[in-house]
């Protein structure tokens, strides 16, 4: 595989993983970022993102001289044959994707792009963005290609180097093949298509995953009402290869940096195009309803009075990040549940293995502590919100001794119910036929 010179604009999860992994494949990569402090830290191999194997991959590539970091975007692209745009596309007004960062960078680089280079949209963007970027560049000699990422937080490096598929959408097939050459050493199927199909593939994939999660969460509620066990039901259906067992574990709803914004962006795009997509709308609404139902479950046994008020009720929350193995709080379902509890008047203390007490964005919502036993002080109930494996091995007898109540609401079905029972606690999972009756 011939070595190529690559520029990566943006060093978030996607950008830093893309740059470091392409360098590990033997390419020479320059990563650019607008934050000078971040650039300096990365030059010293200081990776602030909690992501397995990423710091080591960055260090090895730096030591080999195949990876550089700069705050000068123009300098980064000046000699590049391929330029990746790995920029944030957050949810904007009305649910549409905000392309301000992508459009701003396109304006910055259009005059300095080398002749015949390939610009790659790696960010998740609406259908038509490749054409939009090409128009902003105004460079007929520069091809714009879509190459969506399918990286899971907590497994980003692994997923980049061992992909299920590589999707490339290019109007210019030669440009698509040039991009495919970057990945020549990876053993993965190549889907070479047009830009619109590639852009829609990313949205469709995230919608389908969200739909499976909403299905699993709704099914868990059904299991509780009928006295069935969600673990057995999902095993029974998951063994059907047409269904599969992935994304069928119930939890406190779905969230993270991708699924909420991407499902809303797709729904907004469909609405604007006059295309009805009721299944997508129901998937989003089911997620919101599920989180409200979980709060009602807590209020049913911990609330005060007929209205189930939680005012003044202290709850200990375990796990705030959107999934285990990451420190990412963006659109965390744990935080969504916490906000609903707070709105009902609950007093919240929280512990998360990836967060420290000085976490600045949470002080108005929870009292974050570093000690899981201390988190339970005076709590009427404990609530498991993130599937951190280490929560299984906590000293639950010591936690129970500090609590005012006995209940543990395990919204990840993570803990050993028998172990909690021996510690004198009452375990409540979801979808295990254990929904509490409404308190009088």
C-alpha positions, 0 to 999 in steps of 0.5 A, spaced: 500 500 500 503 506 498 503 511 503 499 517 502 499 524 506 493 526 510 490 531 513 485 531 519 481 537 521 478 536 528 481 532 533 475 529 537 473 522 538 473 521 530 478 525 528 483 523 533 482 516 532 482 517 524 489 520 524 492 516 529 490 509 526 491 512 519 498 513 521 499 506 524 497 504 517 503 507 515 501 514 512 503 521 514 498 524 518 497 532 520 491 533 525 489 540 525 485 543 531 483 550 533 484 549 540 492 551 541 492 548 548 489 541 545 494 541 540 500 542 545 497 536 549 497 532 543 504 533 541 506 531 548 501 525 547 497 527 552 490 524 550 484 527 554 479 522 551 478 516 555 478 511 550 482 504 550 488 504 546 488 511 543 493 514 547 498 508 546 496 509 538 498 516 538 504 515 542 507 510 537 505 514 531 508 520 534 515 516 536 515 514 528 514 521 526 508 519 522 503 523 526 503 531 527 499 536 530 498 543 528 493 549 530 494 551 523 489 548 518 492 551 512 498 548 513 495 542 515 492 541 508 497 544 504 501 538 501 495 533 503 493 528 498 486 526 502 483 531 507 478 529 512 473 533 515 472 530 522 468 536 525 462 537 530 455 537 527 451 538 533 443 538 533 441 545 531 434 549 531 428 544 530 433 538 530 437 539 524 444 538 524 448 544 525 453 544 519 456 551 521 463 548 523 463 544 516 462 550 512 467 554 516 472 550 515 471 549 507 471 556 507 478 556 510 481 551 506 478 552 499 484 557 497 490 552 499 487 545 497 492 542 493 490 540 486 487 534 485 486 532 492 480 529 495 476 532 501 472 527 505 466 528 509 468 523 515 463 527 520 455 525 520 452 530 515 445 530 512 444 527 505 446 533 500 452 535 504 457 533 499 454 537 494 454 543 499 461 542 501 463 542 493 459 548 492 463 552 498 470 549 495 468 552 488 474 547 486 472 543 480 479 539 481 478 537 488 473 531 489 468 531 495 467 524 498 463 521 503 466 516 508 462 515 514 465 513 521 462 507 524 466 507 531 463 505 538 466 509 544 470 505 548 472 501 542 474 506 537 481 504 535 479 497 534 473 498 530 477 503 525 482 497 525 477 492 524 471 495 521 465 491 519 465 495 512 468 501 509 462 505 506 465 510 501 460 515 497 463 518 491 461 522 484 468 521 482 469 513 482 477 515 481 477 519 487 473 514 491 478 508 489 484 513 492 480 514 498 479 506 498 487 505 497 488 508 504 484 502 507 487 497 503 491 493 509 484 493 512 480 486 511 473 489 510 468 489 505 468 495 501 461 499 499 463 504 494 456 508 492 454 515 491 455 520 496 447 521 498 447 513 499 453 513 503 450 519 507 444 516 508 447 509 510 450 513 517 443 515 519 439 509 517 444 505 521 444 509 527 436 510 527 436 502 526 440 501 533 436 506 536 430 503 534 432 496 537 434 499 543 427 502 544 424 496 542 428 492 548 426 498 553 419 497 551 419 490 551 422 490 558 416 494 560 411 488 557 415 483 561 414 486 568 407 487 567 406 479 565 411 477 569 416 475 564 424 475 564 427 480 559 433 476 559 430 470 557 425 473 552 431 477 548 435 470 548 430 467 545 429 472 539 436 474 539 438 467 537 434 468 530 439 470 525 434 475 522 434 479 529 441 478 532 442 479 540 446 486 539 442 492 542 437 488 545 439 489 553 434 494 556 437 500 560 435 507 562 434 509 554 439 511 549 443 517 548 450 519 547 454 523 542 450 520 536 444 517 536 439 523 539 442 528 534 442 523 528 435 520 529 432 528 530 436 530 524 434 524 520 427 526 522 427 533 521 430 532 514 424 527 512 419 532 515 422 537 510 422 533 504 415 531 506 416 524 507 413 521 513 417 516 517 412 514 523 417 509 525 422 513 527 418 518 530 415 513 535 423 510 536 424 517 539 418 518 543 418 511 546 425 513 549 423 519 552 417 515 555 421 510 557 425 514 561 419 517 564 416 511 566 423 509 570 422 515 574 415 513 576 418 506 578 422 510 583 416 514 585 412 508 586 416 506 592 420 512 594 415 517 593 411 521 598 403 522 598 398 520 592 402 524 587 409 520 588 413 526 590 420 526 591 421 532 594 426 531 599 428 524 597 435 523 597 437 518 591 444 515 590 446 514 582 451 510 580 454 511 573 453 518 569 456 517 563 452 515 557 456 508 557 461 504 561 468 505 558 468 512 557 467 519 560 463 522 555 457 525 558 454 528 551 446 526 551 447 521 557 441 517 558 443 517 565 443 524 566 436 525 562 433 520 568 437 524 573 434 531 570 427 528 571 428 526 578 431 532 580 425 536 577 420 531 581 424 534 587 429 529 589 436 530 592 441 526 588 448 524 590 452 520 584 458 516 583 461 514 577 468 511 576 470 516 570 468 522 573 471 526 579 468 531 584 470 537 580 466 535 574 464 542 573 457 541 568 454 537 574 454 541 580 446 544 579 444 537 578 448 532 582 453 532 588 458 528 585 463 524 590 469 520 589 467 514 594 461 509 592 460 508 599 459 515 601 454 516 595 449 512 599 449 516 605 442 517 607 439 515 601 432 512 600 434 508 594 440 507 589 439 507 582 444 504 577 444 508 571 451 506 567 453 499 566 460 499 569 462 492 571 466 495 577 459 496 580 458 489 581 464 488 586 462 494 590 461 493 598 454 493 598 453 491 605 457 497 607 453 501 602 446 498 605 449 500 612 449 508 610 443 508 606 436 510 610 432 505 605 433 498 602 432 499 595 436 498 589 433 500 582 438 497 577 436 500 570 442 496 567 440 489 570 447 489 572 448 487 579 447 480 582 440 480 586 442 474 591 448 478 593 444 484 594 439 480 598 444 477 602 447 485 604 440 486 606 438 490 600 432 489 595 433 489 588 429 491 582 431 490 575 427 492 569 424 487 565 425 481 570 417 481 572 419 485 578 415 492 577 413 495 583 406 496 585 404 503 585 405 506 593 398 508 596 
